[in-house]
Structures are given as structure tokens and as C-alpha cells.
């Protein structure tokens, strides 16, 4: 058993001793690729989304130097017809690139890996034939062993991220990977399958992948690997039931990622920490990714500041993900920045609409915190104006509120409203800094209908709840009347504090000079026996 060749099953044994969600269906997908033209798999996902857990699970399953039956016999993979055929049948080469960088300098990293893998192969297979070149050495070792290798590379992109200002080292590392996986004749002799995982997809060489033979599964297109990106809703519901946690709060805090055939995917690290600590919090702040968010949203691209404000306010925005170079330095425009934030987990991507949004309360807090540190003038102005709008609303300054919403409409939204949904988008842009004091809910069931937007004070806040009703081609007074008639304050009856009813309207049918936003604000107190 070695560090690089046949690392054994101790890593997965340790994982099984904690709360464990069965993700062994991933093994079935990898088994289907063995000794096929699809044998090279690259799965990318954000930090703290279980990449290393998956890599250690695969090592335990394939490594022929150990017996892992006790680790897998009670899991889903045990019911697969190919379960026994592949379990503990291969020599495994396992590279943890983050660990390798910690043990060797970036300049020596490739040579360090090659030396140590060859040394461990020599120890395990002293009869192997000498060969010139690393790939040829692996081919001879596979022939000596009588079976091909399964190669598992964890954090494959760590050298790309760490050497982001050193294109020479990036090229050296990519050439190392190409030497193993680009020559189909040699690759077929060495590997039954390879599985790489990291944060970024494989770096592009021009417009194409630098290692083009890999089948890639990303946060934009995870395809059949979607269920293994994070926790599914069914898995989180069971965890909440088993450990007495509030599922609705878990959903609010950590859900929000969705894929074509999977509506809800949760951040697994944060869910587990919420269970352990019995506390819903932004555990994302404990990752190094959080430290870099401000740098990315502070980049000087036209429209980026406006887009970030829209996202924080709850507005979805379109993005073109096709031009991203899959690194941390090559940005052409705001689309590349937004695409990187998808891969980092800061934004959730909807493949059908090709839009992004902030997935949950945890990430929205990180954005809200970062945006207040951004030094761009347009961003600073937007934050100040949104803060002032909330203050004006709380103090009942109807004209000031209407004027600011009018300004946002003219500056940042289509001048032509075609429905109430367009008006709602403007409101969310205008109030985008709400998150310091409020939680936002849209279409909240209340009374005999649905409140358009409710800003609910966070625990400990002294601010009033805001129930916002929108009217297009009608009056703001009519919006207030609807809130009362349909008993929307029921939505916040447990709050027990002051409530402001906010009616906002825009009448497109009015004469051109009179097409202005209107606002009405009323204070409301729920009578003790009203509901």
C-alpha cells in the first residue's frame, strides 16, 4: 500500500464512520466506462461539494490490495450486476494534486509525482521491465501486473489555479496529462479507466479542451452525474427527519442548484455542518473561495456592477457560458466572470433559460457582504441608493420611494413594461440591499391569495415587515386595498411586530408625460383576534 499506487481503503473507511449519504451510484457510472472509448471521465464541482469523498470512495472500491466488501455490501452499488466484477480488481494510481503541491514546489511538481509513482511501482512490481518515459513505465507495469490501472486524480486543476500567473508551469502540467491521456494507443495499454475531479473544467487550449479525450461533466452540464454533485432533496429530507432539523430552513439556506432532471441540489458540506452544529449559518465563509468573490465582482467590465445588484435582489440574468477559458485569469467580459462563479458554486445555472441566480441564503449573504467592499463607483452608488430606498420606505416617504423606483426603471430596466412581472424585476433591483435586515419571499401564500413580495425582518431586527403589492395599469391605492381585502398580513402574523403595506403601480395607459410609478404606504397592525 502506498501514497500514490494502491492507497487502500482507509480514506473511505473514515468517511463511513460519520453521517454518510450513499453516493455509490457514481461507481456504477464509472464501471460502465471501463475499457470503453468513454473511459476518461472528468467531473468538476465547487469546493466542499464532496469531490475528495468521491475520489476516496473510488480508491476503496477498485484497489486490489484490500478487501472493501464490508464498506460497500450495505450500499446501493451492491445491487448492481457489475458490483463484484470490478470491486478490488485493479491497481490504482491516486494523485491528490493539492497534496502534491504542498509536498513539492510548483516547478518540480510533475517530476516529483513521476519519481514517487515510479518508486512505488518498483517496490510493488520489482520484476517490471525498465522503460524510458513515464507513460512507457506505466505501460510496462500494467503488463507485469496483468491488469490495467484505474487512475484517480483529485483536485486535478489545483496546479492551474495555483500557477495562474505562470503559463509555463500550466503548460508543463497539461503536457504531463496529455502524455498519459492524449495518445490513445498508449492510454489503452495503461488505463482501464480514469476519473478526474476538480473545481474547474479542463482548461481550454484556444477554443478546445487541452485534453480533449475526456468526457466532461460540469456545474453547467452535469448530465448523468447530476445526482452526485451534492445532496438531493430526498436525501436532505431524510437527514432532517433523522436528526430533528428544520427542513424548510435547510432548503432556504442551502438549496438552489438545479439541473435538467434534478430540481433541487443542496450544498453537502453546509448541510452536514448545520446538522452537527444545530445552527443555520453561512458556512461558505470558511472556504478560501469566499475570500475571492470580491475580487471577481470588482472586475472592471461594463454592466457587471448592475448584474451583481440584480442577482442580489433576486433577479435572474442571462449568461453566455461558451467562451470561458476554464481558468482564473482569462476574462473577456461579464459572461466569463459569471461563468466562473457558476463553477465556484456562487451562482446556479438554469440550462433551459440560460440564466443564473444566487441559489440560497448562504450565498446571498456572501454576495451582500462582498458587494459592500467593492470599490467601483457605480456599485457604491447602487448600494447607497438601495439602502436609502429602504429607509424612505420605512419612514413612509411615498414620493421618494416612487422617484427612486422610477430612476431604477429608466437606468437599468427595459423602458417598456409589458406585464406585472417586469415591474417586479424593477422592484427587486431597487431593493437589492434588503439582505442586511430582511429575508425576501415572492408569491408568498397568505390569506386568500399570494403576496407579491414580502420582506420579512431577520431575527433580532427592529425593522417592520414589508408586504409589497404590485399593480400594472392600475393604481397604488388598489394595491393597498388588495393587501387588506385578501388578508395578506396573515403571511407575517407570527412576526408580531409592525407591518408596512406598500402598494406600487405603473400605468402604461396614462398619457406619455404621466407614466410614472406611484407608491402608497400604510402602517398596519394585526388585531389580536383578527386571524
C-alpha positions in Angstrom: 0.0 0.0 0.0 1.4 3.4 -1.0 0.6 7.1 -1.1 0.3 7.1 -4.9 -0.1 3.5 -6.0 -2.8 1.4 -4.4 -3.6 3.7 -1.4 -6.0 1.2 0.1 -9.4 1.9 1.6 -8.6 3.8 4.9 -9.9 7.1 3.5 -13.3 5.7 2.7 -13.4 3.7 6.0 -13.0 7.0 7.9 -15.8 8.6 5.8 -18.2 5.7 6.6 -17.7 6.3 10.3 -19.6 9.6 10.1 -23.0 10.5 8.8 -22.9 9.1 5.3 -25.1 9.7 2.3 -24.9 6.8 -0.2 -23.4 8.1 -3.4 -22.1 4.7 -4.7 -24.3 5.1 -7.8 -21.3 7.1 -9.1 -19.3 3.8 -9.1 -21.9 2.2 -11.4 -21.4 5.1 -13.9 -17.6 4.8 -13.8 -17.9 1.0 -14.2 -19.9 1.5 -17.4 -16.9 3.3 -18.9 -14.2 0.7 -18.1 -12.3 -0.4 -21.2 -14.6 1.6 -23.5 -14.0 4.7 -25.6 -15.6 6.7 -22.7 -13.1 5.5 -20.1 -11.8 9.0 -19.3 -14.1 11.0 -17.0 -13.7 14.5 -15.6 -16.3 15.7 -13.1 -16.0 19.3 -11.8 -17.9 20.9 -8.9 -17.3 23.6 -6.3 -15.3 23.4 -3.1 -16.9 21.5 -0.3 -19.2 19.5 -2.6 -17.7 16.1 -1.9 -15.0 15.8 -4.6 -12.5 14.1 -2.3 -15.1 11.9 -0.7 -15.9 10.5 -4.2 -12.2 10.0 -5.0 -11.5 8.1 -1.8 -14.7 6.0 -2.4 -13.4 5.0 -5.9 -10.0 4.2 -4.5 -11.5 1.9 -1.9 -13.7 0.2 -4.5 -11.1 -0.5 -7.2 -7.8 -1.0 -5.2 -6.9 -4.7 -5.5 -4.6 -4.7 -2.4 -7.5 -4.5 0.0 -10.9 -6.2 0.6 -13.6 -3.5 0.8 -16.7 -5.7 1.0 -17.6 -4.5 4.4 -17.6 -0.9 3.2 -19.9 -1.5 0.2 -22.1 -4.6 0.8 -24.8 -2.5 2.5 -24.8 0.3 0.0 -26.6 0.8 -3.3 -23.8 -0.3 -5.5 -24.0 -3.8 -4.0 -27.2 -4.4 -6.0 -25.6 -3.7 -9.3 -24.8 -6.7 -11.5 -21.2 -5.5 -12.1 -20.5 -4.9 -8.4 -18.3 -7.9 -7.8 -16.8 -7.9 -11.3 -14.8 -4.7 -10.7 -14.5 -4.4 -6.9 -10.9 -4.6 -5.7 -9.7 -5.9 -9.1 -7.3 -3.1 -10.2 -4.1 -1.3 -9.4 -5.0 2.2 -8.6 -2.9 5.3 -9.1 -4.2 8.1 -6.9 -3.0 11.7 -7.3 -4.2 14.4 -4.9 -2.8 17.4 -6.7 -3.3 19.7 -3.7 -1.2 17.4 -1.6 1.4 17.2 -4.2 1.7 20.9 -4.4 2.1 21.0 -0.6 5.0 18.5 -0.8 6.9 19.9 -3.8 7.4 23.2 -5.4 5.2 24.1 -8.4 8.3 24.0 -10.6 9.2 20.4 -9.5 5.7 19.1 -9.0 5.4 17.0 -12.2 8.9 15.4 -11.7 8.1 14.8 -8.0 4.9 12.9 -9.0 6.7 10.9 -11.6 9.6 9.9 -9.3 7.3 8.8 -6.5 4.9 6.8 -8.7 7.8 5.0 -10.3 9.4 4.3 -6.9 6.2 2.8 -5.6 5.7 0.8 -8.7 9.2 -0.6 -8.4 8.5 -1.6 -4.8 5.3 -3.4 -5.7 6.5 -4.8 -9.1 10.2 -5.3 -8.9 10.1 -7.6 -12.0 8.7 -4.9 -14.3 10.8 -4.0 -17.3 12.7 -0.8 -17.3 11.4 1.8 -19.7 12.2 5.3 -20.9 9.5 7.8 -20.2 6.8 7.9 -17.6 3.9 6.6 -19.8 6.1 3.7 -21.0 7.0 2.8 -17.4 3.3 2.6 -16.6 2.6 0.5 -19.7 5.3 -2.0 -18.6 4.0 -2.1 -15.1 0.5 -2.8 -16.3 1.8 -5.7 -18.5 3.8 -7.1 -15.5 0.7 -6.8 -13.2 -1.5 -8.5 -15.7 -4.2 -5.7 -15.5 -4.6 -2.1 -16.4 -4.7 0.8 -13.9 -7.6 2.8 -12.7 -6.3 6.4 -12.3 -7.9 8.8 -9.9 -6.9 12.5 -9.8 -8.3 14.6 -7.1 -8.3 18.4 -7.4 -6.9 18.0 -10.9 -7.0 21.8 -11.5 -5.1 22.8 -8.4 -1.9 23.4 -10.4 -3.9 25.6 -12.9 -5.3 27.6 -10.0 -2.0 27.9 -8.0 0.1 28.7 -11.1 -2.5 31.2 -12.5 0.3 33.7 -13.3 2.7 31.1 -14.6 1.5 29.9 -18.0 4.8 28.0 -18.4 4.0 25.8 -15.4 0.4 25.3 -16.6 1.7 24.1 -20.0 4.2 21.7 -18.3 1.4 20.2 -16.2 -1.0 19.9 -19.2 1.7 18.3 -21.3 2.1 15.7 -18.5 -1.6 14.9 -18.6 -1.5 14.8 -22.4 1.3 12.3 -22.3 -0.9 10.0 -20.3 -4.3 10.6 -21.9 -3.8 12.0 -25.4 -2.0 9.1 -27.0 -4.9 6.6 -27.5 -2.5 3.7 -28.2 -0.5 4.2 -25.0 -3.6 5.2 -23.0 -5.4 2.0 -23.9 -2.4 -0.1 -22.7 -2.2 1.7 -19.4 -5.7 2.6 -18.2 -8.9 0.7 -17.8 -10.5 4.0 -16.7 -9.5 7.4 -15.3 -11.5 9.7 -13.1 -10.5 13.3 -12.5 -12.3 15.8 -10.3 -11.7 19.4 -9.6 -13.4 22.8 -9.4 -12.7 24.0 -12.9 -13.5 22.1 -16.2 -10.4 21.1 -18.2 -8.6 24.2 -19.4 -9.1 25.2 -23.0 -6.3 25.4 -25.5 -7.7 28.0 -27.8 -11.4 27.1 -28.2 -10.9 23.4 -27.5 -10.2 21.4 -24.3 -6.5 20.9 -23.7 -7.1 17.2 -23.0 -9.9 16.5 -25.5 -10.4 12.8 -24.9 -12.1 13.3 -21.5 -15.8 13.2 -21.2 -16.6 16.2 -19.0 -19.5 16.8 -16.5 -19.6 20.3 -15.1 -21.9 22.5 -13.0 -23.3 23.7 -16.3 -23.9 20.3 -17.8 -23.5 17.5 -15.1 -25.8 15.2 -17.2 -26.0 11.7 -15.6 -23.7 12.8 -12.8 -26.1 15.4 -11.5 -27.3 13.4 -8.5 -23.7 13.2 -7.3 -22.9 16.9 -7.4 -24.4 17.5 -4.0 -27.3 16.2 -1.8 -30.7 15.7 -3.4 -33.9 16.9 -1.8 -34.9 13.4 -0.8 -31.6 12.9 0.9 -31.8 16.1 2.8 -35.4 15.4 3.9 -34.3 12.1 5.4 -31.3 13.7 7.1 -33.6 16.4 8.7 -36.1 13.7 9.8 -33.3 11.5 11.3 -31.6 14.3 13.1 -34.5 16.5 14.1 -33.6 19.5 11.9 -36.0 22.0 10.2 -36.2 21.0 6.6 -37.7 24.3 5.4 -34.9 26.3 6.9 -32.4 23.8 5.4 -33.9 24.4 2.0 -33.8 28.2 2.3 -30.2 28.2 3.4 -28.5 25.5 1.2 -30.8 24.5 -1.7 -31.0 26.4 -5.0 -28.8 24.4 -7.5 -30.8 22.6 -10.2 -30.1 20.6 -13.3 -32.1 19.3 -16.2 -33.5 16.2 -14.5 -32.9 17.3 -10.9 -34.9 20.2 -9.4 -33.1 20.6 -6.1 -29.4 20.1 -5.2 -28.0 21.2 -1.8 -24.5 22.2 -0.7 -23.5 19.0 1.2 -20.8 20.5 3.4 -23.1 23.2 4.7 -26.0 20.7 5.3 -23.7 18.5 7.3 -22.4 21.4 9.4 -25.9 22.7 10.1 -26.8 19.2 11.4 -23.6 18.9 13.5 -23.9 22.4 15.0 -27.7 22.6 15.1 -27.3 26.0 13.6 -28.1 27.5 10.2 -25.3 29.8 9.2 -23.1 30.7 6.2 -20.5 28.0 6.4 -19.3 29.1 3.0 -17.3 31.8 4.7 -15.0 29.1 5.9 -13.8 28.3 2.4 -11.0 30.1 0.6 -13.4 30.6 -2.3 -15.3 33.1 -0.3 -12.2 35.3 0.0 -12.0 35.7 -3.8 -15.6 36.7 -4.5 -15.0 40.4 -4.1 -12.1 40.3 -6.5 -14.2 38.8 -9.2 -17.2 41.1 -8.8 -14.9 44.1 -8.7 -13.5 43.4 -12.2 -13.9 46.4 -14.5 -16.4 45.0 -17.0 -19.3 47.2 -18.3 -22.6 46.0 -16.8 -21.1 43.7 -14.1 -22.0 46.0 -11.2 -25.6 46.3 -12.4 -25.7 42.5 -12.9 -24.5 41.8 -9.4 -27.1 44.2 -7.9 -29.8 42.4 -9.9 -28.6 39.0 -8.7 -28.5 40.1 -5.0 -32.0 41.5 -5.5 -33.3 38.1 -6.7 -33.4 38.8 -10.4 -32.2 36.1 -12.8 -29.8 37.3 -15.6 -28.8 35.7 -18.9 -25.3 34.4 -19.4 -23.3 33.0 -22.3 -21.1 30.3 -20.9 -19.4 29.2 -24.1 -16.3 31.5 -24.2 -14.9 30.8 -20.7 -11.3 29.6 -20.8 -11.6 27.5 -17.7 -9.0 29.4 -15.7 -8.9 32.2 -13.1 -7.3 34.9 -15.2 -8.6 34.9 -18.7 -11.7 37.1 -18.7 -13.1 38.8 -21.8 -16.4 40.2 -20.4 -19.0 39.8 -17.7 -20.1 36.5 -19.2 -16.8 34.9 -18.3 -16.9 36.2 -14.7 -20.4 34.9 -14.3 -19.4 31.5 -15.8 -16.6 31.2 -13.3 -19.0 32.0 -10.4 -21.1 29.1 -11.6 -18.2 26.7 -11.4 -17.2 28.1 -8.0 -20.8 27.5 -6.8 -21.7 31.1 -6.2 -24.3 31.1 -8.9 -26.8 28.4 -10.0 -27.3 27.9 -13.7 -30.5 27.1 -15.5 -29.7 25.3 -18.7 -33.1 25.7 -20.2 -33.3 29.5 -19.8 -29.5 30.0 -19.9 -29.8 32.3 -16.8 -28.1 32.4 -13.5 -29.3 33.3 -10.0 -28.0 33.3 -6.4 -29.0 29.9 -5.2 -29.7 30.4 -1.5 -29.5 32.5 1.7 -26.0 31.3 2.4 -24.5 32.5 -0.9 -26.7 35.7 -1.0 -25.1 36.7 2.3 -21.6 36.3 0.8 -22.6 38.5 -2.1 -24.2 41.1 0.1 -21.1 41.2 2.3 -18.7 41.3 -0.7 -20.6 44.0 -2.6 -20.2 46.5 0.2 -16.4 46.2 -0.1 -16.3 46.7 -3.9 -14.5 49.9 -4.8 -16.3 50.6 -8.1 -18.2 53.9 -8.0 -21.3 52.5 -9.8 -21.6 49.7 -7.2 -21.1 52.0 -4.3 -23.9 54.3 -5.7 -26.3 51.4 -6.1 -25.7 50.2 -2.5 -26.3 53.6 -1.1 -29.4 54.2 -3.2 -30.9 50.9 -2.2 -30.1 51.5 1.4 -31.8 54.9 1.2 -34.8 53.4 -0.5 -35.4 51.0 2.4 -35.1 53.9 4.9 -37.5 56.0 2.9 -40.0 53.1 2.7 -39.8 52.5 6.5 -40.4 56.3 7.1 -43.4 56.3 4.7 -41.8 58.7 2.2 -44.1 57.7 -0.7 -42.8 60.3 -3.3 -39.2 59.5 -2.6 -39.8 55.8 -3.0 -41.7 56.3 -6.3 -38.9 58.6 -7.6 -36.2 56.0 -6.8 -38.1 53.2 -8.5 -38.6 55.4 -11.5 -34.9 56.1 -11.6 -34.1 52.3 -11.5 -36.6 51.7 -14.2 -35.1 54.3 -16.5 -31.5 53.4 -15.8 -31.4 49.6 -15.5 -34.6 48.1 -16.9 -36.4 48.0 -20.2 -38.4 51.2 -20.6 -41.3 49.2 -21.9 -43.3 47.3 -19.3 -45.4 44.5 -20.7 -46.6 42.8 -17.6 -46.5 42.9 -13.8 -43.5 40.5 -13.8 -41.4 43.2 -15.4 -42.4 45.6 -12.7 -41.5 43.0 -10.1 -38.0 42.8 -11.6 -37.5 46.6 -11.2 -38.7 46.4 -7.5 -36.2 43.7 -6.8 -33.4 45.7 -8.4 -34.3 48.7 -6.4 -34.4 46.9 -3.0 -31.4 44.7 -3.8 -29.6 45.6 -0.5 -32.5 44.2 1.6 -30.5 41.3 2.8 -28.8 43.1 5.7 -32.1 43.2 7.6 -34.6 41.1 5.7 -35.4 37.8 4.0 -37.3 38.1 0.8 -40.2 35.9 -0.3 -42.1 36.0 -3.6 -45.6 34.8 -4.2 -46.0 34.0 -0.5 -49.2 32.2 0.3 -51.3 34.5 2.5 -55.0 34.9 3.4 -56.9 34.2 0.2 -54.1 34.8 -2.3 -50.4 35.3 -2.8 -48.5 38.3 -1.7 -46.2 39.6 -4.5 -43.1 40.3 -2.4 -42.7 40.1 1.4 -39.6 41.4 3.1 -39.5 39.6 6.4 -37.2 41.0 9.2 -34.4 38.8 10.3 -34.3 37.6 13.9 -33.2 40.5 16.1 -34.1 43.2 13.6 -36.2 46.1 14.8 -37.5 47.0 11.4 -41.1 46.4 10.3 -42.2 43.7 7.9 -42.9 44.9 4.3 -45.7 43.5 2.2 -45.3 44.8 -1.3 -48.2 44.5 -3.8 -47.6 45.5 -7.5 -50.1 46.8 -9.9 -49.6 47.3 -13.6 -52.0 49.6 -15.4 -53.9 50.1 -12.1 -53.5 52.3 -9.0 -51.3 52.0 -5.9 -54.4 52.6 -3.8 -55.8 49.5 -5.4 -52.7 47.5 -4.4 -53.2 48.5 -0.8 -56.9 47.6 -0.9 -56.0 44.1 -2.3 -53.5 43.5 0.5 -56.2 44.2 3.0 -59.1 42.5 1.2 -57.2 39.3 0.7 -55.7 39.4 4.2 -52.1 39.2 3.0 -50.8 40.2 6.5 -51.6 36.7 7.6 -48.3 35.7 5.9 -46.5 37.5 8.8 -48.9 37.1 11.6 -46.3 35.2 13.7 -43.9 38.1 13.4 -45.9 40.1 16.0 -44.2 43.4 15.0 -45.1 46.4 12.9 -46.1 45.8 9.3 -46.0 48.2 6.4 -48.3 47.8 3.4 -46.5 49.0 0.3 -48.5 49.5 -2.9 -46.5 50.3 -6.1 -48.1 50.8 -9.5 -47.2 51.8 -13.1 -49.9 52.9 -15.5 -48.8 52.4 -19.1 -52.2 53.6 -20.4 -51.6 57.1 -19.0 -50.5 60.0 -21.2 -46.8 59.9 -22.0 -45.8 62.6 -19.5 -47.8 61.0 -16.8 -46.5 57.4 -17.0 -44.8 57.4 -13.6 -44.6 55.0 -10.7 -46.9 55.6 -7.8 -46.4 54.5 -4.2 -48.7 54.2 -1.2 -47.5 53.1 2.2 -49.7 52.3 5.2 -48.8 51.1 8.7 -50.8 48.1 9.7 -51.3 46.3 13.0 -52.9 42.8 13.2 -55.6 42.9 15.8 -55.0 40.2 18.5 -58.0 38.1 17.4 -58.0 39.0 13.7 -56.9 35.6 12.4 
